[in-house]
Structure formats: C-alpha cells, structure tokens
C-alpha cells in the first residue's frame, strides 16, 4: 500500500515538473518584456569560463541602452547582416533554412540560418553549444518571445546583449570601446563594422578590421540601403 501511494506521488511529480518548467519559462519571458536584464546567460557563461581558466584580466563590459538611445544605424545594420526577413517572420526564417540546407547538400560551406530572435533566445536564456536539448529550448524560447514581445523589444534586447568583442557586450560598450563615443552617435559605417564582426567577434576585430571585415562592412552598408534604410525599422514599432 505504501509503495502504491509512493508511486502515485512520484507520478504526480513527473506530471507537474514539466508544467512547472513551462510556467517558469513563460513568466521569465513575460517579465523580460518590461525588465532590462543586468546580464545574459552567455555573459555569465563567459565569465565562468574566464574564471575556470584563471584569466584574471577578463572583464565584462556592458551597459544597457534603450532602443531610442541607440543610433538607428546599428539595429538596421544587424538586420541587414544577419536577418533581413526579421520584420516578417515569426521567429524562424524557413527560406533561409532551406537555402542553407541546399547549399550544404551541394557541398558548400555550412552556413547558419538562425534569426535574430533565435540568437536573442540563446544569448539571454541559454548556454552555448549544439546539443539537441539546447536547440529545442532555443526554439521554445524563440516562440515565447515572438508571442510575448513586440519585434522592437527583441531587437532592442539583441543589440544590448550581442557580443562585439572579447568581453564587450551590447551597443553602448561596443561604441565606447571601439569608437570612443556613445551608441546614439554611431555612424552608418561604424554600425556596419560592428555588425560585420558578429559571426565571430573573438576572431574578427572592429578596432583593427582586416580585409574580411572591411569588405563585409561595405556589403552591409549596401544591404542597409537595399532593405529600405531606416524606414525598415518603422515596421517594428509596437
């Protein structure tokens, strides 16, 4: 009899645990629609990695800036560089995924198809890696963000937590570190250069751009004009 009661109790816990995790994640995402996080999970992860390897010189640089205190050129540049369908997709760019799959099937290089929404979900809520568990959670948080946040909030979050250099996170820290100015004073060229290093901010440098970053910066500036310039951002206004 006791074993049966214990079994029923464990059964209830097994049923309630997933529901509790779902509720927690919903409340977590809903809260961050209105609250600016002081750090992201990726920042915490990188801080712990530096501590584990004994890197006492590692320093996190990040300062939150509201969307209207960031030069429009920067959110436009990251859209042009990373996710030109950001305004119209619902978190997943199926066309980009299919293009990446076809290119890979032809023997081309492996290219990412993650949207800004997916990258924001990963940076804010999760850890680095390629496991199926993490990818599944990334998809779940992406869906929640798209349901509970306006597009502008997703973009605001992204440009405040994205890594632009080793230990340099967000628009304000990047603008101060690499250009000696505030985020609202960034020029189109400077914003495009920051966006150019996003695929690998520890490999490429916004401070001393090599040939790839210089070439990519020019491409992003052209793409910024092609998608409509600052008028594109008006689609995101809640």
N, C-alpha and C positions, 0 to 999 in steps of 0.2 A: 504493500500500500504506500509506504513512504517512497519507495523507488518510483512508483507511478506518479505521485504528486511532484517529486523532484523532476521527473521527465516533462510533466506538463509545464512546470515553472521554466525550465530551460527552453521549452518550445515557445513560450510567450516571449522570453528574452530574444530568441532568434528572430521572431517576427517583429518585435518592437525596435531592435537595434537598427535595421536598415531604415525604418520610418523615422527614427530619431536623427540619423545622419542626413536624410533628405531634408527634414525640417531645419536642421542646423545650417545646411548649405544655403537654403532659401533665405533664412534670416540673415546669414552672413552677407550674401549678395545684396539683399534689400538694404541693409544698414549702410553698405559702402556706396549706395546711390547718393547718400546725403553726407557721409562722413569721409573725410580725406585721410587715407591710411598713412601713418608716420613712416612705415617701411612696407616692403613687399616680401613675399616668401623667398623670391630669388635673392634679394638683398641679404636676408637672414642666412640663406644657404651659403652665399659667397663669403659672408663674414665668418661663418663657422669653418669653411674650408681654409681661409687665411689663418685662423686660429690653430687649426689642426696641423698645418704645415709650418707653424712658427713664424709666420710673416707679421712681425710686429709693426711694420711700416704701412700695412694696408689700412686705408681709411675710406669710409663710405662718405660720399658727397651727394647730398640730395636735399632739395628744398622745394616744397610744393608751390605751384603757381596755378591759380585758377585760369580757366580757358581764355578769358578776356584779358589776361595779363601775359599772354604768350603771343608773339608775333604770328599772325595767320600763316606766314610762310612755312613755319615748321610743321604744324599738322597737315598742311597741304603737301609738303614735301614727303612726309612719311606715307601718306596715302598714295602719292604718285609712285613712290619707290616700292611699296610693299603690298598695296591692296586697292587697286583703282576702282573696284566694284564695291567698296566699303559702304557707300550710301544706299545701295540697293539690295545687297544680300542680307540674309538673316543669320549670319554668323559663319557660314561655310560657303566658299566660292566653288561650286560644283564644276564650273567651266575650267577654272584653274587646276583643280584636282585632275580632271580628265586630260588636260594638256600635259601636266606633269607625268601622268601615267603613260601617255602615248610617247612622250619623249624618252622616258625610261625604257619602254619596250623597244624603241629603235636603237637602243644602245647609247643614248645621250647621257649627260651627267644627271645625277639625282638632284632635283630641284624641289624646293619647298613650295607648298601651296597653302600655308597657314595664313589665315586672315588676321587683321589687326585685333579682331575680337578674340580669336583663339590665342594669340600671343599675349594679350592682356590677361586672359584667364590663367595662362601658365605662369606669367610673371607675378601676378598678385596673389594667387591662391595655392599654387602648386610648387613642385620641385623640378629640376632639370632631369632629362633622361628620355628614353624612348620606349619604355615598357608599355604594354597594352593597358595596364591598370591606370598609368598616368594619362595616357591618351584618352581613355574612357572618361576619366574625371575631367580632363580638359574639355571634352565635348559637352559634358553635363554642365559645367560652369559657363561655357560659351552660350548654351541655350538659355540658362538662367539670366545671364547678363543681357542678352538680346531681348528677353521678355520684360525685365525689370528696370533696365537702364535705357535712357534715350541714347541715340548714336553719339551725340556730342559728349556725353559723360564717358562713354567707352573710349573715345579718342582722347579726351582730357586725361583719363587715367593712364592711358598708354604713354603719352608724351611726358608724363610725370614719373613713370617708373622704368621706362626703357633704359637699357644700359648703352651709353655712348662712348664709354672708355672704361679702363680698369678702375672700378670703384666710383665711377661717375654715372649717376642715375638721374634721369629727368632733364627737362628743357633748361631749367634755371642753372643747375650745376654745370651742365654742358656749356651753356653760353658763357658763364663766368670763367670756367676752366680753360676753354679753348679760344675764346674771343675777348675776354675781359669786359663783358657787357651783360646787361640783364636780358632775359628771354624775350621781352617785348621789343627789343631793339635789333633782333636778328634780321639780317638781310636775306633775300631770296637765295643768294649764293651760299651764305653761311648755313642756312637751313638745309639746303640741298646737300651740303658736305656732311652735315650731321646724319642725315638720312642715308647717305652713301655708306657709312660705316656700320649701319645696324645689322647687316647679316653676320658680322664677326667683329664686334667692337674691340676685342683684345688683339686682333690680328691687324686691323686697319686703324689708321690714326687720323683723327680730324685735325689735330695740331700740326702734323707734318705729313700731309697727304702725298702718297705715292702715285704712280701713273694710273693704277686702277681707280683709286678714289677720285682723282682729278677727272678721269674720263666719265666715271659714273655720276659725278656731280653735274657735269654738263648734260648728261642724258636725263637726269631727274629734273633739271630746270626746264628742259624741253617738254617733258611729260607733264609738269605742273601747268604749263600753258595749254597743252593739248586737252587736258581734262576740264578746262574752263577757268583756271586760276582761282582766285578767292571766291568766285561765285559758286564753286563746287561746295564750299563749306556751308553755304546758306541752306543746302538740302538737309543739313544735320541739326538745324536749330529746332529745339523741342517746342 
